Amino acid sequence: MGQKWIIDVLADLKTFAEGNDLPVLASKLDEVSRVAEAEIEVLAQVTSVKMQGDQSGTRRFFNQAGTSRRIG
């Protein structure tokens, strides 16, 4: 997925913070990295759902198993 590069950037920033006597920043970057990983996982799940519309203006959402539900 295209967002995973941010995890590497955060790791580099954390390494810099640790090497330059910035322990609070390093700790916060560790926390931010966990948040980023969680959000990327959620985004991956959401984008795996296909959306398909019909003429009535409602939307039908299909999950990976092929089951659907109508919205609208």
CNS distance restraints for C-alpha pairs under 8 A (distance, minus, plus):
assign (resid   1 and name CA) (resid  44 and name CA) 7.61 0.50 0.50
assign (resid   3 and name CA) (resid  40 and name CA) 6.79 0.50 0.50
assign (resid   4 and name CA) (resid   8 and name CA) 7.37 0.50 0.50
assign (resid   4 and name CA) (resid  37 and name CA) 7.97 0.50 0.50
assign (resid   4 and name CA) (resid  40 and name CA) 7.34 0.50 0.50
assign (resid   5 and name CA) (resid   9 and name CA) 6.52 0.50 0.50
assign (resid   6 and name CA) (resid  10 and name CA) 6.13 0.50 0.50
assign (resid   6 and name CA) (resid  36 and name CA) 7.80 0.50 0.50
assign (resid   7 and name CA) (resid  11 and name CA) 6.20 0.50 0.50
assign (resid   7 and name CA) (resid  33 and name CA) 6.13 0.50 0.50
assign (resid   7 and name CA) (resid  36 and name CA) 7.07 0.50 0.50
assign (resid   7 and name CA) (resid  37 and name CA) 7.20 0.50 0.50
assign (resid   8 and name CA) (resid  12 and name CA) 6.23 0.50 0.50
assign (resid   9 and name CA) (resid  13 and name CA) 6.25 0.50 0.50
assign (resid  10 and name CA) (resid  14 and name CA) 6.11 0.50 0.50
assign (resid  10 and name CA) (resid  29 and name CA) 6.41 0.50 0.50
assign (resid  10 and name CA) (resid  30 and name CA) 7.84 0.50 0.50
assign (resid  10 and name CA) (resid  32 and name CA) 7.84 0.50 0.50
assign (resid  10 and name CA) (resid  33 and name CA) 6.22 0.50 0.50
assign (resid  11 and name CA) (resid  15 and name CA) 6.18 0.50 0.50
assign (resid  11 and name CA) (resid  29 and name CA) 7.75 0.50 0.50
assign (resid  11 and name CA) (resid  30 and name CA) 7.82 0.50 0.50
assign (resid  11 and name CA) (resid  33 and name CA) 7.60 0.50 0.50
assign (resid  12 and name CA) (resid  16 and name CA) 6.23 0.50 0.50
assign (resid  13 and name CA) (resid  17 and name CA) 6.13 0.50 0.50
assign (resid  13 and name CA) (resid  26 and name CA) 7.75 0.50 0.50
assign (resid  13 and name CA) (resid  29 and name CA) 7.39 0.50 0.50
assign (resid  14 and name CA) (resid  18 and name CA) 6.12 0.50 0.50
assign (resid  14 and name CA) (resid  25 and name CA) 7.43 0.50 0.50
assign (resid  14 and name CA) (resid  26 and name CA) 4.79 0.50 0.50
assign (resid  14 and name CA) (resid  27 and name CA) 7.83 0.50 0.50
assign (resid  14 and name CA) (resid  29 and name CA) 5.79 0.50 0.50
assign (resid  14 and name CA) (resid  30 and name CA) 6.98 0.50 0.50
assign (resid  15 and name CA) (resid  19 and name CA) 6.12 0.50 0.50
assign (resid  15 and name CA) (resid  26 and name CA) 7.44 0.50 0.50
assign (resid  16 and name CA) (resid  20 and name CA) 6.13 0.50 0.50
assign (resid  17 and name CA) (resid  21 and name CA) 6.35 0.50 0.50
assign (resid  17 and name CA) (resid  22 and name CA) 4.84 0.50 0.50
assign (resid  17 and name CA) (resid  23 and name CA) 6.64 0.50 0.50
assign (resid  17 and name CA) (resid  25 and name CA) 6.24 0.50 0.50
assign (resid  17 and name CA) (resid  26 and name CA) 5.23 0.50 0.50
assign (resid  18 and name CA) (resid  22 and name CA) 5.75 0.50 0.50
assign (resid  18 and name CA) (resid  23 and name CA) 5.92 0.50 0.50
assign (resid  18 and name CA) (resid  26 and name CA) 5.83 0.50 0.50
assign (resid  22 and name CA) (resid  26 and name CA) 6.25 0.50 0.50
assign (resid  23 and name CA) (resid  27 and name CA) 6.12 0.50 0.50
assign (resid  24 and name CA) (resid  28 and name CA) 6.22 0.50 0.50
assign (resid  25 and name CA) (resid  29 and name CA) 6.06 0.50 0.50
assign (resid  26 and name CA) (resid  30 and name CA) 6.26 0.50 0.50
assign (resid  27 and name CA) (resid  31 and name CA) 6.45 0.50 0.50
assign (resid  28 and name CA) (resid  32 and name CA) 6.11 0.50 0.50
assign (resid  29 and name CA) (resid  33 and name CA) 5.98 0.50 0.50
assign (resid  30 and name CA) (resid  34 and name CA) 6.50 0.50 0.50
assign (resid  31 and name CA) (resid  35 and name CA) 6.44 0.50 0.50
assign (resid  32 and name CA) (resid  36 and name CA) 6.10 0.50 0.50
assign (resid  33 and name CA) (resid  37 and name CA) 6.17 0.50 0.50
assign (resid  34 and name CA) (resid  38 and name CA) 6.25 0.50 0.50
assign (resid  35 and name CA) (resid  39 and name CA) 6.18 0.50 0.50
assign (resid  36 and name CA) (resid  40 and name CA) 6.03 0.50 0.50
assign (resid  37 and name CA) (resid  41 and name CA) 6.21 0.50 0.50
assign (resid  38 and name CA) (resid  42 and name CA) 6.34 0.50 0.50
assign (resid  39 and name CA) (resid  43 and name CA) 6.08 0.50 0.50
assign (resid  40 and name CA) (resid  44 and name CA) 6.11 0.50 0.50
assign (resid  41 and name CA) (resid  45 and name CA) 6.40 0.50 0.50
assign (resid  42 and name CA) (resid  46 and name CA) 6.22 0.50 0.50
assign (resid  43 and name CA) (resid  47 and name CA) 6.02 0.50 0.50
assign (resid  44 and name CA) (resid  48 and name CA) 6.24 0.50 0.50
assign (resid  45 and name CA) (resid  49 and name CA) 7.16 0.50 0.50
assign (resid  48 and name CA) (resid  63 and name CA) 7.25 0.50 0.50
assign (resid  48 and name CA) (resid  64 and name CA) 6.99 0.50 0.50
assign (resid  49 and name CA) (resid  61 and name CA) 6.79 0.50 0.50
assign (resid  49 and name CA) (resid  62 and name CA) 5.88 0.50 0.50
assign (resid  49 and name CA) (resid  63 and name CA) 4.98 0.50 0.50
assign (resid  49 and name CA) (resid  64 and name CA) 6.64 0.50 0.50
assign (resid  50 and name CA) (resid  61 and name CA) 6.04 0.50 0.50
assign (resid  50 and name CA) (resid  62 and name CA) 5.43 0.50 0.50
assign (resid  50 and name CA) (resid  63 and name CA) 6.71 0.50 0.50
assign (resid  51 and name CA) (resid  59 and name CA) 6.93 0.50 0.50
assign (resid  51 and name CA) (resid  60 and name CA) 6.17 0.50 0.50
assign (resid  51 and name CA) (resid  61 and name CA) 4.86 0.50 0.50
assign (resid  51 and name CA) (resid  62 and name CA) 6.50 0.50 0.50
assign (resid  52 and name CA) (resid  59 and name CA) 6.01 0.50 0.50
assign (resid  52 and name CA) (resid  60 and name CA) 5.48 0.50 0.50
assign (resid  52 and name CA) (resid  61 and name CA) 6.41 0.50 0.50
assign (resid  52 and name CA) (resid  62 and name CA) 7.88 0.50 0.50
assign (resid  53 and name CA) (resid  57 and name CA) 6.77 0.50 0.50
assign (resid  53 and name CA) (resid  58 and name CA) 6.20 0.50 0.50
assign (resid  53 and name CA) (resid  59 and name CA) 4.57 0.50 0.50
assign (resid  53 and name CA) (resid  60 and name CA) 6.06 0.50 0.50
assign (resid  54 and name CA) (resid  58 and name CA) 6.21 0.50 0.50
assign (resid  54 and name CA) (resid  59 and name CA) 6.58 0.50 0.50
assign (resid  54 and name CA) (resid  60 and name CA) 7.85 0.50 0.50
assign (resid  57 and name CA) (resid  72 and name CA) 7.33 0.50 0.50
assign (resid  58 and name CA) (resid  70 and name CA) 6.77 0.50 0.50
assign (resid  58 and name CA) (resid  71 and name CA) 5.79 0.50 0.50
assign (resid  58 and name CA) (resid  72 and name CA) 4.71 0.50 0.50
assign (resid  59 and name CA) (resid  70 and name CA) 5.67 0.50 0.50
assign (resid  59 and name CA) (resid  71 and name CA) 5.10 0.50 0.50
assign (resid  59 and name CA) (resid  72 and name CA) 6.35 0.50 0.50
assign (resid  60 and name CA) (resid  68 and name CA) 6.26 0.50 0.50
assign (resid  60 and name CA) (resid  69 and name CA) 5.55 0.50 0.50
assign (resid  60 and name CA) (resid  70 and name CA) 4.39 0.50 0.50
assign (resid  60 and name CA) (resid  71 and name CA) 6.09 0.50 0.50
assign (resid  61 and name CA) (resid  68 and name CA) 5.24 0.50 0.50
assign (resid  61 and name CA) (resid  69 and name CA) 5.59 0.50 0.50
assign (resid  61 and name CA) (resid  70 and name CA) 6.50 0.50 0.50
assign (resid  61 and name CA) (resid  71 and name CA) 7.61 0.50 0.50
assign (resid  62 and name CA) (resid  66 and name CA) 5.61 0.50 0.50
assign (resid  62 and name CA) (resid  67 and name CA) 5.61 0.50 0.50
assign (resid  62 and name CA) (resid  68 and name CA) 4.40 0.50 0.50
assign (resid  62 and name CA) (resid  69 and name CA) 7.04 0.50 0.50
assign (resid  63 and name CA) (resid  67 and name CA) 5.88 0.50 0.50
assign (resid  63 and name CA) (resid  68 and name CA) 6.48 0.50 0.50
